[in-house]
Amino acid sequence: MTRLLLTLLLAGCVTVPNDIRAVNAEANAIPYRSDMAAYGVAQHLATPAEFRAKGGDCEDYAYYKLTQLRMLGYSGTMLIVRTRKGEAHAVAVIDHEGQKYVLDNAVKRVVTLDEMAEYYEIVKEINI
């Protein structure tokens, strides 16, 4: 568990969607690095510790956010989406009280799934 999450939990100030926003901001502050640059291979799903130490690509951001928020009791999934340029991209989607929140390393703010549909096309869902 990261220091930020531990601090939020101990302080009792974790509220929705503030805790979701906090995890998103914390992760997005970690540098983006391709798997080849960070790990020397074409494809690697980083553990949370590896991601914090070396950074990672969009799948690593999504996985990290999911793991951190699951420790806070949230459920969610990873979506593979297609950008307007036709590129594949991964985002985390967190379910809370009937709303789906999208956490994306390419977007600073947390958006709803409906808002995300304006700029991404969902290709597939990956339950990890």
Buried (B, 14 or more C-beta within 10 A) or exposed (E): EBEBBEEBBEEEEBEBBEBBBBBBBBBBEBEBBEBEEBBEEEEBBBBBEBBBEBBBBBBBBBBBBBBBBEBBEBEBBBBBBEEEEEEEBBBBBBEBEEEBBBBBBEBEEBBEBEBBEEEBEBEEEEEE
